[in-house]
Structure formats: C-alpha cells, structure tokens
Amino acid sequence: MYGLLKTRLGLAAALLAFSITGVAAPMQQILVGTYTSEGGSEGIYRMQFDAERGYIEPQPLQVVRSDNPSWLTLDLNRNRLYAANENGPGHPDPVGRVSAFIIAPSSGQLSPLAQQITLGDEPTHLSQSRDGRYLFVSNYGSGANPGGSLAVMPTAKDGTLLPVTQIAAHKASEVHPERQQSAHVHSAVMSPDGKTLFVSDLGADNIFVYLYDPAKAERPLSPADPAFISLPDGSGPRHLVFSPDGLQAYATLELSAQVARFDHVDGSLVQRQLVDLAAGGDTTLHSPGAIHPSADGRFLYVSDRAEKNRIMVYAIEENANLREIQQRSSEGREPREFAIDPSGRFMLIANQKSDALVVLQRDPDSGLLGDTLQTLPMGRPSDVKFIDRTGQ
C-alpha cells in the first residue's frame, strides 16, 4: 500500500502544477488534521482537491503519522506546517506537543522538522506571530486541575521549534458547574497589525488581551490595559477571527450558543452585537465552534454542532451587523472545522463524529451553500487547510 502511495505521489508531482508554486492549476492540495486516539485515523492527511469539480481525490497523496494532530497552522510563507498534538491524560501519549514539518515547494511533500512539548494538556489551537518568531499555543486542559494555559513557543529562522519561554494562566469564572471550574484556553489570535494577541478562554468568560513586544525575547507578551474583554456569564468564548479589513472581529461563544461581533478599535475590541443561535430555545442543543469570514468580507460562516450539526450563514451588512441568511446541514455530525476553497466556490467540512469530509457547493455572489458534492470517509477529521491559501 505504501509503495502504491509513493508511486501515485511521484506521478502527481510530475504531472500537476500546484498553486503553491504560483502557477494556476485546477488541482490543489489540502491538509487534514485528525484525532488518532479514536476513529482509526493515522495523523495528517495530504489530499488532492479538484477545484473544477469540487472533489477530493479519495487516495491520499501522503499520510504523516502523528498523535492527535487536531489543529493545523501554516507559516506566513506557506513552507512550514505546525500541528497541535492534542494529547493529555488518558491518551496513548499523555504529553501535549507541537510538531513542525517542512512543506516541499514543488510537490507539497511533508517532512518532519521538530517537535516540542507545550507544558500543558490538550493543545487545541495554534497561531503564529506576524513576524514569524513565535507560536501561540492554546492548551485547553480539559481537567479541572490544572486546567488550561497559553504557551509561547519561539521558532528559529528555519522553523525549528524551541522550548516554551512563557506561560499565562487565567482565573476561571466558575459559572458552568462542569466546564468552567478552571481556565480552558481555546484560541489565541493576533491582531492584523501584529501588535496585540487576543486569547479566548472558555473557562473564564473573557477574551484576554496581551501586548506583543518581540524585543522581550523570553517573555514577549504583557497584559494590556484593560487586560480583558468581558463576555456574558457562562458564555464560554471559543474561537475569534478578524474580518479581512481588520475593522471587525467575531467570536463563537460555545456555552451560550452565541456569536459576538466587535469593532476593532485602538488595539482592543468593543462589543457591538450578540447573535443567538438558539433563538430563545435550549442552548444545550447548540455548540458554535468554527468561524470564518469569506475572503471578500461579505459573509460570515459558523459551525453549530451538538444536536444541530449545521452551518450558519450570515450576510455582513453595510453597518457591519450580521444578518442570518441560511441554515445549512453539515451533512454529518460535529462539524468541528471547515474551509472555503480559494475560488470561493466550495466549502469543505470536517464532520468529526461521523468520520467524513463533506464538500458543499457555494455561490460566491450570494454566499449561500448549495448541493452536497461529496462525502469522503475519514476517521475523526478535525481541521482542513489549503496549502496554497493565504492567512492562518
């Protein structure tokens, strides 16, 4: 089987011009992160995507063995891949780690580069500073003790990972009797200007704000003033994204089933809108997770998991308010992450608990999601990234 994969990979490299080389081509490459502790997956899957048909070739170009690489981040030059190995107590590997890989510019082939421990349990999200000098690791820490933390991991010029130099921990809100008895850092996202880091802590009901100063090499983060943005009690902030123009930010509030919209002003966030996914109903039936704007900044997409298993589509109006325009089934269970292809014509969804990648048609003009084009079996997919796509 491995020999067949190598043969296919060689043919693909010889016959196809990939977009990562700067040559336009209908064939693109995606990377899929998975949970290996359940579902039978092996690690990171490098797949071929036909951007004309909206079709993922079932045979992987490459399978990289890695423990629970649940979140993937590409560096700014798109030639390094960083994977969060979401390990912790009870897993075959109980130690949280980050793994780095070299991406070959001509073929997309992944080669191992380095690995470091994160000094925390269940690292669930990674992002990189705009200057490429640090990775910000969100150790979710599902256990109440010690809970979660933010880790700052320097990177060398060649992308090699260096040991963690700074750890930040927060006080839990203790509102939710099970999920907020300790901090649970779920994401850390840098502002578009590269000066501020916004850290969503599900256990604390706050988005913490840190100033970034790379001149302080060992401890580049310091609390801003104010040091956090308060959110509703028991809301559980999860992921935050900025609009393409950097003027707005949006966050999923996992426990209260809401989406918060902010103005990005003077290095901080000012809340302007709260959108209720439950619409007055039972919030436990909902679990907003992934959130991404369209590349043109006209639409916002949010995955709603739990019992709903759908993608919410919002139009972003001229006054920046969000207006719901569609609720579309994810065609599976637990849509943990999704990605819109560079053409804007397709959405790829990682339905974690139904063990499948799903491809939906998308209308770039209306923003609406259309027909289901493909359902591809895959054990516990958790993240999808296009190699040739800009941004995190």
C-alpha positions as semicolon CSV with decimal commas, in nm:
position;residue;x (nm);y (nm);z (nm)
1;M;0,000;0,000;0,000
2;Y;0,278;0,245;0,090
3;G;0,456;0,169;-0,238
4;L;0,138;0,247;-0,428
5;L;0,107;0,577;-0,240
6;K;0,467;0,669;-0,332
7;T;0,401;0,587;-0,697
8;R;0,088;0,799;-0,702
9;L;0,273;1,083;-0,532
10;G;0,552;1,073;-0,789
11;L;0,306;1,083;-1,077
12;A;0,117;1,369;-0,917
13;A;0,433;1,573;-0,866
14;A;0,540;1,516;-1,223
15;L;0,210;1,586;-1,396
16;L;0,046;1,860;-1,193
17;A;0,129;2,226;-1,143
18;F;0,023;2,314;-0,791
19;S;-0,091;2,658;-0,687
20;I;0,176;2,672;-0,415
21;T;0,428;2,726;-0,695
22;G;0,238;3,034;-0,810
23;V;0,111;2,857;-1,126
24;A;-0,265;2,849;-1,159
25;A;-0,397;2,493;-1,173
26;P;-0,729;2,322;-1,115
27;M;-0,567;2,072;-0,879
28;Q;-0,490;2,194;-0,529
29;Q;-0,372;2,035;-0,210
30;I;-0,537;2,024;0,130
31;L;-0,412;1,911;0,468
32;V;-0,648;1,734;0,706
33;G;-0,585;1,706;1,079
34;T;-0,748;1,423;1,274
35;Y;-0,791;1,264;1,614
36;T;-0,593;0,940;1,618
37;S;-0,697;0,827;1,966
38;E;-1,036;0,731;1,821
39;G;-1,179;0,661;1,477
40;G;-0,887;0,475;1,323
41;S;-0,706;0,770;1,164
42;E;-0,325;0,780;1,144
43;G;-0,240;1,150;1,163
44;I;-0,216;1,423;0,897
45;Y;-0,353;1,353;0,551
46;R;-0,231;1,541;0,244
47;M;-0,502;1,521;-0,018
48;Q;-0,561;1,640;-0,371
49;F;-0,861;1,865;-0,440
50;D;-1,007;1,912;-0,787
51;A;-1,114;2,277;-0,788
52;E;-1,308;2,234;-1,111
53;R;-1,538;1,959;-0,985
54;G;-1,526;2,025;-0,612
55;Y;-1,391;1,677;-0,546
56;I;-1,133;1,539;-0,302
57;E;-0,936;1,252;-0,452
58;P;-1,001;0,958;-0,214
59;Q;-0,643;0,826;-0,224
60;P;-0,417;1,043;-0,005
61;L;-0,101;1,184;-0,155
62;Q;0,068;1,135;0,181
63;V;-0,017;1,018;0,532
64;V;0,202;1,154;0,812
65;R;0,181;0,959;1,134
66;S;0,124;1,195;1,426
67;D;-0,067;1,172;1,755
68;N;-0,395;1,370;1,757
69;P;-0,287;1,649;1,516
70;S;-0,622;1,818;1,567
71;W;-0,527;2,173;1,459
72;L;-0,303;2,277;1,172
73;T;-0,134;2,612;1,109
74;L;0,080;2,710;0,812
75;D;0,352;2,969;0,848
76;L;0,333;3,301;0,664
77;N;0,546;3,174;0,375
78;R;0,341;2,854;0,341
79;N;0,652;2,635;0,360
80;R;0,617;2,515;0,720
81;L;0,332;2,329;0,887
82;Y;0,271;2,330;1,261
83;A;0,035;2,075;1,415
84;A;-0,107;2,078;1,766
85;N;-0,085;1,727;1,908
86;E;-0,389;1,738;2,136
87;N;-0,259;1,487;2,387
88;G;-0,319;1,471;2,759
89;P;-0,402;1,236;3,047
90;G;-0,580;0,924;2,927
91;H;-0,433;0,940;2,576
92;P;-0,173;0,693;2,444
93;D;0,069;0,986;2,454
94;P;-0,020;1,187;2,767
95;V;0,205;1,484;2,677
96;G;0,081;1,787;2,482
97;R;0,310;1,867;2,190
98;V;0,354;2,077;1,877
99;S;0,505;1,917;1,565
100;A;0,669;2,108;1,280
101;F;0,705;1,992;0,920
102;I;0,876;2,125;0,607
103;I;0,648;2,164;0,303
104;A;0,837;2,099;-0,021
105;P;0,764;2,391;-0,256
106;S;0,735;2,183;-0,572
107;S;0,532;1,888;-0,451
108;G;0,382;1,977;-0,113
109;Q;0,552;1,676;0,044
110;L;0,570;1,699;0,425
111;S;0,894;1,615;0,606
112;P;0,933;1,616;0,988
113;L;1,134;1,909;1,123
114;A;1,097;1,930;1,500
115;Q;0,872;1,871;1,800
116;Q;0,834;2,040;2,138
117;I;0,618;1,985;2,445
118;T;0,364;2,259;2,525
119;L;0,382;2,243;2,908
120;G;0,008;2,191;2,915
121;D;-0,262;1,937;2,834
122;E;-0,468;1,909;2,515
123;P;-0,319;2,188;2,300
124;T;-0,615;2,262;2,075
125;H;-0,518;2,571;1,873
126;L;-0,204;2,732;1,728
127;S;-0,132;3,067;1,570
128;Q;0,185;3,246;1,469
129;S;0,305;3,599;1,536
130;R;0,304;3,820;1,227
131;D;0,683;3,835;1,228
132;G;0,705;3,455;1,240
133;R;0,909;3,445;1,560
134;Y;0,663;3,274;1,797
135;L;0,383;3,022;1,807
136;F;0,099;3,086;2,049
137;V;-0,031;2,756;2,182
138;S;-0,374;2,720;2,343
139;N;-0,354;2,441;2,600
140;Y;-0,722;2,367;2,657
141;G;-0,659;2,145;2,960
142;S;-0,989;1,960;2,993
143;G;-0,920;1,856;3,353
144;A;-1,019;2,094;3,631
145;N;-0,668;2,073;3,775
146;P;-0,451;2,234;3,646
147;G;-0,684;2,346;3,366
148;G;-0,569;2,534;3,058
149;S;-0,298;2,785;2,975
150;L;-0,145;2,991;2,698
151;A;0,209;2,890;2,598
152;V;0,454;3,100;2,396
153;M;0,687;2,886;2,184
154;P;0,970;3,056;1,989
155;T;1,062;2,936;1,641
156;A;1,405;2,952;1,479
157;K;1,457;3,107;1,135
158;D;1,433;2,765;0,971
159;G;1,103;2,695;1,151
160;T;1,253;2,470;1,417
161;L;1,057;2,479;1,741
162;L;1,229;2,599;2,058
163;P;1,120;2,531;2,418
164;V;0,830;2,730;2,566
165;T;0,953;3,053;2,725
166;Q;0,631;3,198;2,869
167;I;0,310;3,061;3,021
168;A;-0,004;3,259;3,101
169;A;-0,292;3,129;3,313
170;H;-0,629;3,286;3,395
171;K;-0,888;3,268;3,671
172;A;-1,200;3,067;3,587
173;S;-1,547;3,220;3,610
174;E;-1,686;2,902;3,774
175;V;-2,031;2,975;3,628
176;H;-2,078;2,646;3,445
177;P;-2,062;2,363;3,701
178;E;-1,863;2,131;3,475
179;R;-1,682;2,328;3,208
180;Q;-1,578;2,645;3,389
181;Q;-1,417;2,523;3,708
182;S;-1,077;2,613;3,565
183;A;-0,934;2,806;3,274
184;H;-0,968;2,649;2,927
185;V;-0,775;2,849;2,668
186;H;-0,935;2,768;2,332
187;S;-0,766;3,005;2,087
188;A;-0,514;3,286;2,061
189;V;-0,533;3,517;1,760
190;M;-0,305;3,809;1,676
191;S;-0,443;4,140;1,555
192;P;-0,386;4,220;1,185
193;D;-0,122;4,480;1,275
194;G;0,074;4,221;1,476
195;K;0,076;4,424;1,798
196;T;-0,189;4,255;2,012
197;L;-0,285;3,896;2,096
198;F;-0,647;3,811;2,180
199;V;-0,687;3,494;2,386
200;S;-1,031;3,332;2,417
201;D;-1,068;3,143;2,745
202;L;-1,381;2,927;2,754
203;G;-1,344;2,871;3,128
204;A;-1,312;3,239;3,218
205;D;-1,581;3,410;3,003
206;N;-1,319;3,659;2,890
207;I;-1,109;3,738;2,586
208;F;-0,772;3,830;2,734
209;V;-0,564;4,099;2,566
210;Y;-0,184;4,087;2,553
211;L;0,060;4,335;2,403
212;Y;0,328;4,178;2,187
213;D;0,688;4,303;2,207
214;P;0,942;4,077;2,033
215;A;1,226;4,281;2,185
216;K;1,148;4,098;2,510
217;A;1,262;3,766;2,367
218;E;1,188;3,543;2,667
219;R;0,853;3,700;2,761
220;P;0,714;3,884;2,457
221;L;0,360;3,912;2,598
222;S;0,239;4,153;2,866
223;P;-0,119;4,228;2,976
224;A;-0,284;4,520;2,801
225;D;-0,486;4,786;2,981
226;P;-0,765;4,679;3,008
227;A;-0,641;4,323;3,031
228;F;-0,955;4,152;2,906
229;I;-1,289;4,192;2,729
230;S;-1,574;4,064;2,944
231;L;-1,840;3,843;2,790
232;P;-2,173;3,723;2,933
233;D;-2,151;3,493;3,234
234;G;-2,137;3,131;3,129
235;S;-2,089;3,217;2,760
236;G;-1,764;3,024;2,703
237;P;-1,571;3,204;2,427
238;R;-1,409;2,960;2,185
239;H;-1,270;3,097;1,857
240;L;-1,214;3,451;1,731
241;V;-1,148;3,577;1,379
242;F;-1,093;3,917;1,221
243;S;-1,264;4,049;0,912
244;P;-1,038;4,073;0,605
245;D;-1,007;4,451;0,652
246;G;-0,926;4,411;1,023
247;L;-1,201;4,651;1,135
248;Q;-1,428;4,386;1,283
249;A;-1,384;4,071;1,489
250;Y;-1,621;3,783;1,551
251;A;-1,620;3,520;1,825
252;T;-1,812;3,199;1,887
253;L;-1,948;3,166;2,241
254;E;-1,977;2,791;2,279
255;L;-2,176;2,756;2,601
256;S;-2,434;3,030;2,544
257;A;-2,477;2,944;2,173
258;Q;-2,399;3,295;2,050
259;V;-2,180;3,483;1,807
260;A;-2,034;3,813;1,926
261;R;-1,941;4,092;1,686
262;F;-1,683;4,355;1,784
263;D;-1,539;4,673;1,645
264;H;-1,160;4,654;1,647
265;V;-1,063;4,992;1,788
266;D;-0,726;5,115;1,918
267;G;-0,591;4,769;1,984
268;S;-0,899;4,644;2,169
269;L;-1,243;4,504;2,094
270;V;-1,574;4,682;2,153
271;Q;-1,878;4,451;2,151
272;R;-2,150;4,568;1,915
273;Q;-2,378;4,269;1,856
274;L;-2,475;3,933;2,005
275;V;-2,644;3,684;1,774
276;D;-2,835;3,398;1,937
277;L;-2,813;3,064;1,757
278;A;-3,067;2,910;1,994
279;A;-3,322;3,190;1,936
280;G;-3,463;3,158;2,287
281;G;-3,455;2,777;2,283
282;D;-3,240;2,522;2,462
283;T;-2,876;2,631;2,434
284;T;-2,754;2,277;2,509
285;L;-2,875;2,170;2,165
286;H;-2,619;2,403;2,011
287;S;-2,240;2,430;2,018
288;P;-2,093;2,701;1,793
289;G;-1,737;2,615;1,702
290;A;-1,556;2,709;1,384
291;I;-1,598;3,062;1,248
292;H;-1,462;3,212;0,926
293;P;-1,544;3,512;0,705
294;S;-1,545;3,487;0,327
295;A;-1,235;3,627;0,158
296;D;-1,432;3,927;0,026
297;G;-1,559;4,011;0,375
298;R;-1,927;3,994;0,274
299;F;-2,029;3,679;0,460
300;L;-1,960;3,500;0,789
301;Y;-1,988;3,124;0,842
302;V;-2,026;2,945;1,178
303;S;-2,047;2,574;1,254
304;D;-2,319;2,478;1,504
305;R;-2,253;2,132;1,647
306;A;-2,423;1,933;1,930
307;E;-2,772;1,834;1,809
308;K;-2,794;2,084;1,522
309;N;-2,493;1,991;1,304
310;R;-2,531;2,279;1,065
311;I;-2,350;2,573;0,909
312;M;-2,495;2,916;0,985
313;V;-2,453;3,174;0,710
314;Y;-2,464;3,548;0,784
315;A;-2,452;3,843;0,549
316;I;-2,234;4,126;0,676
317;E;-2,433;4,443;0,615
318;E;-2,301;4,791;0,538
319;N;-2,330;4,890;0,906
320;A;-2,129;4,570;0,989
321;N;-2,424;4,395;1,154
322;L;-2,472;4,024;1,097
323;R;-2,794;3,912;0,928
324;E;-2,877;3,542;0,906
325;I;-2,943;3,427;0,550
326;Q;-2,915;3,047;0,571
327;Q;-2,901;2,741;0,793
328;R;-2,743;2,452;0,603
329;S;-2,696;2,098;0,729
330;S;-2,333;1,993;0,756
331;E;-2,437;1,650;0,626
332;G;-2,271;1,485;0,923
333;R;-2,211;1,506;1,296
334;E;-1,988;1,750;1,484
335;P;-1,867;1,989;1,211
336;R;-1,555;2,083;1,404
337;E;-1,388;2,286;1,129
338;F;-1,438;2,390;0,768
339;A;-1,258;2,576;0,493
340;I;-1,367;2,768;0,184
341;D;-1,151;2,696;-0,118
342;P;-0,952;2,984;-0,276
343;S;-1,204;3,020;-0,562
344;G;-1,488;3,067;-0,312
345;R;-1,696;2,803;-0,491
346;F;-1,673;2,520;-0,238
347;M;-1,680;2,457;0,134
348;L;-1,501;2,156;0,285
349;I;-1,634;2,041;0,623
350;A;-1,463;1,814;0,877
351;N;-1,752;1,624;1,036
352;Q;-1,561;1,477;1,328
353;K;-1,810;1,236;1,480
354;S;-1,948;1,095;1,156
355;D;-1,596;1,028;1,026
356;A;-1,625;1,215;0,698
357;L;-1,514;1,511;0,492
358;V;-1,803;1,678;0,309
359;V;-1,781;1,912;0,010
360;L;-2,063;2,162;-0,041
361;Q;-2,116;2,390;-0,334
362;R;-2,100;2,764;-0,254
363;D;-2,223;3,064;-0,451
364;P;-1,960;3,341;-0,418
365;D;-2,215;3,610;-0,510
366;S;-2,497;3,520;-0,269
367;G;-2,281;3,346;-0,008
368;L;-2,533;3,059;0,005
369;L;-2,429;2,696;0,039
370;G;-2,575;2,458;-0,218
371;D;-2,563;2,093;-0,313
372;T;-2,360;1,825;-0,140
373;L;-2,095;1,725;-0,394
374;Q;-1,904;1,463;-0,197
375;T;-1,893;1,271;0,130
376;L;-1,550;1,115;0,181
377;P;-1,498;0,869;0,471
378;M;-1,214;0,967;0,704
379;G;-1,155;0,878;1,068
380;R;-1,225;1,168;1,305
381;P;-1,132;1,469;1,085
382;S;-1,086;1,787;1,288
383;D;-0,928;2,053;1,064
384;V;-0,888;2,136;0,695
385;K;-0,632;2,374;0,546
386;F;-0,550;2,463;0,186
387;I;-0,173;2,463;0,140
388;D;-0,180;2,745;-0,114
389;R;-0,415;2,970;0,077
390;T;-0,304;3,290;0,248
391;G;-0,365;3,354;0,617
392;Q;-0,397;3,126;0,919
